[in-house]
Amino acid sequence: MGPLLMLFAIYTAIFLIGMFMMKAGFYTLSGHRLKRWLMRFTATPWQAFLAGLATTALVQSSSAVMVMTVGLVATGYLSFRQSIGIILGSNIGSTVTTELMTLDIGDGAISLLLGGALLVLIGRHRLIYSIGMIAVGLAALLFAMDGFSSLAKPLAAYPLVDDWLQQTNRSTTVGLLVGIVLTALVHSSAATIGIAMGFLTEQLLTLPAAIAILLGANIGTCITGLLASIGSSKEAQLTAYTHLWLNVTGVAVFLFWTEPLARFAAMLSSAPDVQLAHVSVLFNVICSVAALPFVSAIETAMLFLHTRRRT
């Protein structure tokens, strides 16, 4: 089992490197304009929502946007109220990565990798270099996804892994905890969802179980923002707490609907990984759009929960 776990760790590292390269490519392309966009286009909750969505779709990392937002709130460039809209938009923007992970370009991934590497090596212009980084990152992402699928059945042959899969398929609570813990460890909800997709594609996980893991990943991803807020201003800490509470509330509602969600997703696509990606979009869009009109109430609730005097 040792060699398989080593390969699994290597594929996870390749996935995270791919995510980093895509993020670096998009960030190099946009430069520091992302921060300026967040500060400039967040006057209303709707503007903040759209700014968070667009920024996360560009950066390909909701965790990076959360750290950026916490930092801007801590330095006074953004208010706590403005950050709520950014959080809601960021949750939807993160689903772009999940959809990209389901791309099936076959041997085209090799061409994408080689072409991207060539652009990185010869690219003196920022645009060419950025496109190369994005291409290499996406190729690494797709390669890692294939790796997760290829390792799923060999790993499932071991009693320990098989027992874990059986428990996860039987209990949404186990799936939720797996998603939370794994995401908190690797600091990437996309990596957790990617691993779930690998087991799901090989029919070792049921779709409801994979949805439970996905929901857990949405809670686990909050750890990055919480860590970034340590030692920061009260408003910055409130931003991180709000991210956690919003995701926990959404998960608490959807956790009881994993079976209906699975049936609905099955109507949208025949591919299991695409079904899970669509559920991610559905979950985040519904939760964020439903919460957006209540930004003032959310602000009041967070202030009450985390700034009231303790007796």
C-alpha positions as CSV (number, residue, x, y, z in Angstrom):
1,M,0.0,0.0,0.0
2,G,3.0,2.3,0.6
3,P,3.8,2.8,-3.1
4,L,0.2,3.6,-3.9
5,L,0.0,6.1,-1.1
6,M,3.2,7.7,-2.4
7,L,1.7,8.0,-5.9
8,F,-1.4,9.4,-4.4
9,A,0.6,12.0,-2.5
10,I,2.5,12.8,-5.8
11,Y,-0.7,13.3,-7.7
12,T,-2.0,15.5,-4.9
13,A,1.2,17.6,-5.1
14,I,0.9,17.8,-8.9
15,F,-2.7,19.0,-8.5
16,L,-1.7,21.7,-6.0
17,I,1.2,22.8,-8.1
18,G,-1.2,23.1,-11.1
19,M,-3.5,25.2,-9.0
20,F,-0.6,27.4,-8.0
21,M,0.6,27.9,-11.5
22,M,-2.9,28.7,-12.8
23,K,-3.3,31.2,-10.0
24,A,0.1,32.7,-10.6
25,G,-0.6,33.0,-14.4
26,F,-3.9,34.8,-13.8
27,Y,-2.4,37.0,-11.1
28,T,0.5,38.0,-13.3
29,L,-2.0,38.8,-16.1
30,S,-4.1,41.0,-13.9
31,G,-1.3,42.3,-11.7
32,H,-2.3,44.4,-8.6
33,R,-5.5,45.5,-10.4
34,L,-7.3,42.8,-8.5
35,K,-6.9,44.6,-5.2
36,R,-7.8,47.9,-6.9
37,W,-11.0,46.3,-8.3
38,L,-12.0,44.9,-4.9
39,M,-11.5,48.4,-3.3
40,R,-13.2,50.3,-6.1
41,F,-16.1,48.2,-7.0
42,T,-17.5,47.2,-3.6
43,A,-19.7,50.2,-2.8
44,T,-22.9,48.1,-2.7
45,P,-23.5,44.5,-1.7
46,W,-24.2,43.6,-5.4
47,Q,-21.0,45.3,-6.6
48,A,-19.0,43.5,-3.9
49,F,-20.7,40.2,-4.9
50,L,-19.8,40.7,-8.6
51,A,-16.2,41.8,-7.7
52,G,-15.7,38.7,-5.5
53,L,-17.1,36.4,-8.2
54,A,-14.9,37.9,-11.0
55,T,-11.8,38.0,-8.8
56,T,-12.1,34.4,-7.7
57,A,-12.8,33.2,-11.3
58,L,-9.6,35.0,-12.4
59,V,-7.4,33.9,-9.5
60,Q,-8.9,30.4,-9.4
61,S,-8.7,30.2,-5.6
62,S,-11.3,31.3,-3.2
63,S,-8.8,30.9,-0.4
64,A,-6.4,33.4,-2.0
65,V,-9.3,35.9,-2.4
66,M,-10.3,35.4,1.2
67,V,-6.7,36.0,2.4
68,M,-6.6,39.1,0.2
69,T,-10.0,40.3,1.5
70,V,-9.0,39.7,5.2
71,G,-5.8,41.7,4.6
72,L,-7.7,44.6,3.0
73,V,-10.2,44.7,5.8
74,A,-7.4,44.5,8.4
75,T,-5.6,47.5,6.8
76,G,-8.9,49.5,6.6
77,Y,-9.2,49.6,2.8
78,L,-12.4,47.6,3.0
79,S,-15.1,47.5,5.6
80,F,-16.5,44.4,7.2
81,R,-19.9,45.0,5.4
82,Q,-18.1,45.2,2.0
83,S,-16.4,41.9,2.6
84,I,-19.7,40.0,3.0
85,G,-20.6,40.6,-0.6
86,I,-17.1,39.6,-1.7
87,I,-17.4,36.3,0.3
88,L,-20.7,35.5,-1.4
89,G,-19.4,36.2,-4.9
90,S,-16.1,34.3,-4.1
91,N,-18.0,31.1,-3.3
92,I,-19.6,31.1,-6.8
93,G,-16.4,32.1,-8.5
94,S,-14.6,29.0,-7.0
95,T,-16.9,26.7,-9.0
96,V,-15.2,27.7,-12.2
97,T,-12.2,25.5,-11.1
98,T,-14.5,22.6,-10.4
99,E,-16.0,22.8,-13.8
100,L,-12.5,23.0,-15.4
101,M,-11.5,19.8,-13.6
102,T,-14.1,17.8,-15.6
103,L,-12.6,18.7,-19.0
104,D,-11.7,15.6,-21.0
105,I,-9.2,16.5,-23.7
106,G,-7.4,13.1,-23.8
107,D,-3.9,13.3,-25.2
108,G,-4.4,17.0,-25.7
109,A,-3.2,17.5,-22.1
110,I,0.3,16.7,-23.3
111,S,0.2,19.2,-26.1
112,L,-1.2,21.7,-23.6
113,L,1.7,21.1,-21.2
114,L,4.4,21.3,-23.9
115,G,2.9,24.3,-25.5
116,G,2.5,26.1,-22.2
117,A,6.0,25.2,-21.1
118,L,7.3,26.7,-24.4
119,L,5.4,29.9,-23.8
120,V,6.8,30.2,-20.3
121,L,10.4,29.7,-21.5
122,I,10.3,32.1,-24.4
123,G,7.6,34.5,-23.2
124,R,9.2,37.8,-22.5
125,H,5.9,39.6,-22.7
126,R,3.7,39.3,-19.6
127,L,0.6,38.1,-21.6
128,I,2.5,35.2,-23.3
129,Y,4.1,34.2,-20.0
130,S,0.8,34.3,-18.2
131,I,-1.0,32.2,-20.9
132,G,1.9,29.6,-20.6
133,M,1.6,29.4,-16.9
134,I,-2.2,28.9,-17.1
135,A,-1.8,26.2,-19.8
136,V,0.8,24.3,-17.8
137,G,-1.3,24.6,-14.6
138,L,-4.4,23.3,-16.4
139,A,-2.5,20.4,-17.9
140,A,-1.1,19.5,-14.5
141,L,-4.6,19.7,-13.0
142,L,-6.0,17.3,-15.7
143,F,-3.1,14.9,-15.3
144,A,-3.6,14.7,-11.6
145,M,-7.3,14.1,-12.1
146,D,-6.5,11.1,-14.3
147,G,-4.0,9.9,-11.7
148,F,-6.7,10.0,-8.9
149,S,-9.0,7.9,-11.1
150,S,-6.3,5.4,-11.9
151,L,-5.4,4.9,-8.3
152,A,-9.0,4.7,-7.0
153,K,-9.5,0.9,-7.7
154,P,-6.1,-0.2,-6.5
155,L,-6.5,1.7,-3.3
156,A,-10.0,0.4,-2.8
157,A,-8.6,-3.2,-2.8
158,Y,-7.1,-2.5,0.6
159,P,-9.5,-3.3,3.6
160,L,-8.8,0.0,5.3
161,V,-9.7,2.1,2.3
162,D,-12.6,-0.1,1.4
163,D,-13.9,0.2,4.9
164,W,-13.6,4.0,4.7
165,L,-15.5,4.0,1.3
166,Q,-18.2,1.8,2.7
167,Q,-18.7,4.1,5.7
168,T,-18.7,7.2,3.5
169,N,-21.3,5.7,1.2
170,R,-23.5,4.8,4.2
171,S,-23.2,8.0,6.2
172,T,-23.3,11.6,5.0
173,T,-21.8,12.6,8.3
174,V,-18.6,10.6,7.6
175,G,-18.4,12.2,4.1
176,L,-18.9,15.6,5.6
177,L,-16.1,15.0,8.1
178,V,-13.8,13.7,5.4
179,G,-14.3,16.8,3.3
180,I,-13.7,19.1,6.2
181,V,-10.5,17.4,7.5
182,L,-8.9,16.8,4.1
183,T,-9.6,20.3,2.9
184,A,-8.2,21.8,6.1
185,L,-5.0,19.7,5.7
186,V,-4.3,20.5,2.0
187,H,-5.8,24.0,2.1
188,S,-7.7,23.4,-1.2
189,S,-11.3,22.5,-1.6
190,A,-10.7,21.8,-5.3
191,A,-8.1,19.1,-4.4
192,T,-10.6,17.4,-2.1
193,I,-13.3,17.6,-4.7
194,G,-10.9,16.3,-7.3
195,I,-10.0,13.3,-5.2
196,A,-13.8,12.6,-4.7
197,M,-14.3,12.8,-8.4
198,G,-11.6,10.2,-9.0
199,F,-13.4,7.7,-6.7
200,L,-16.8,8.7,-8.0
201,T,-15.7,8.1,-11.7
202,E,-14.6,4.6,-10.8
203,Q,-18.0,4.0,-9.0
204,L,-16.4,3.5,-5.7
205,L,-18.2,6.4,-4.2
206,T,-21.9,7.1,-4.6
207,L,-22.9,10.5,-5.8
208,P,-24.7,11.4,-2.5
209,A,-21.5,10.4,-0.6
210,A,-19.4,12.6,-3.0
211,I,-21.8,15.5,-2.5
212,A,-21.3,15.1,1.3
213,I,-17.6,15.3,0.8
214,L,-18.1,18.4,-1.4
215,L,-20.2,20.1,1.3
216,G,-17.5,19.3,3.9
217,A,-14.9,20.8,1.6
218,N,-16.9,24.1,1.6
219,I,-16.4,24.2,5.4
220,G,-12.8,23.1,5.4
221,T,-11.8,25.8,3.0
222,C,-12.7,28.4,5.7
223,I,-9.6,27.4,7.7
224,T,-7.3,29.5,5.5
225,G,-9.2,32.7,6.1
226,L,-9.4,32.0,9.8
227,L,-5.6,31.5,10.0
228,A,-5.1,34.7,8.0
229,S,-7.2,36.6,10.5
230,I,-5.2,35.6,13.6
231,G,-3.8,38.7,15.2
232,S,-5.6,41.0,12.8
233,S,-8.2,43.7,13.5
234,K,-11.7,42.8,14.9
235,E,-13.3,43.5,11.5
236,A,-10.8,41.2,9.7
237,Q,-11.7,38.4,12.2
238,L,-15.4,39.1,11.6
239,T,-14.8,38.6,7.9
240,A,-13.2,35.2,8.5
241,Y,-16.0,34.2,10.9
242,T,-18.7,35.3,8.4
243,H,-17.1,33.1,5.7
244,L,-17.3,30.2,8.1
245,W,-20.9,30.8,9.3
246,L,-22.2,31.3,5.8
247,N,-20.7,28.1,4.6
248,V,-21.8,26.1,7.7
249,T,-25.4,27.4,7.4
250,G,-25.5,26.5,3.7
251,V,-24.1,23.0,4.3
252,A,-26.5,22.4,7.2
253,V,-29.4,23.1,4.9
254,F,-28.1,21.1,1.9
255,L,-26.8,18.1,3.9
256,F,-30.4,16.8,4.2
257,W,-30.9,17.0,0.4
258,T,-28.0,15.0,-0.9
259,E,-30.2,12.3,-2.5
260,P,-32.5,14.8,-4.3
261,L,-29.4,16.7,-5.4
262,A,-27.9,13.5,-6.8
263,R,-31.1,12.7,-8.7
264,F,-31.2,16.2,-10.2
265,A,-27.6,16.2,-11.1
266,A,-28.1,12.8,-12.9
267,M,-30.6,14.6,-15.2
268,L,-28.0,17.2,-16.1
269,S,-25.2,14.9,-17.2
270,S,-24.3,11.2,-17.5
271,A,-20.7,11.7,-16.4
272,P,-20.3,11.4,-12.6
273,D,-17.6,14.0,-12.2
274,V,-19.6,16.5,-14.2
275,Q,-22.6,15.8,-12.0
276,L,-20.6,16.6,-8.9
277,A,-19.2,19.8,-10.5
278,H,-22.8,20.9,-11.4
279,V,-23.9,20.2,-7.8
280,S,-21.0,22.5,-6.6
281,V,-22.3,25.3,-8.8
282,L,-25.9,24.7,-7.7
283,F,-25.0,24.7,-4.0
284,N,-22.9,27.9,-4.1
285,V,-25.2,29.9,-6.4
286,I,-28.3,29.1,-4.3
287,C,-26.6,29.8,-1.0
288,S,-25.0,33.1,-2.2
289,V,-27.9,34.5,-4.1
290,A,-30.3,33.7,-1.2
291,A,-28.0,35.4,1.3
292,L,-27.2,38.5,-0.7
293,P,-30.4,40.5,0.1
294,F,-29.7,40.0,3.8
295,V,-26.2,41.5,4.0
296,S,-27.3,44.0,6.7
297,A,-28.9,41.3,8.8
298,I,-25.8,39.1,8.4
299,E,-23.6,42.0,9.5
300,T,-25.8,42.6,12.6
301,A,-25.8,38.9,13.5
302,M,-22.0,38.6,13.2
303,L,-21.5,41.7,15.3
304,F,-23.9,40.3,17.9
305,L,-22.3,36.9,18.0
306,H,-18.6,38.0,18.0
307,T,-18.5,41.4,19.6
308,R,-21.0,41.3,22.4
309,R,-19.8,41.6,26.0
310,R,-19.5,38.4,27.8
311,T,-21.0,38.3,31.2
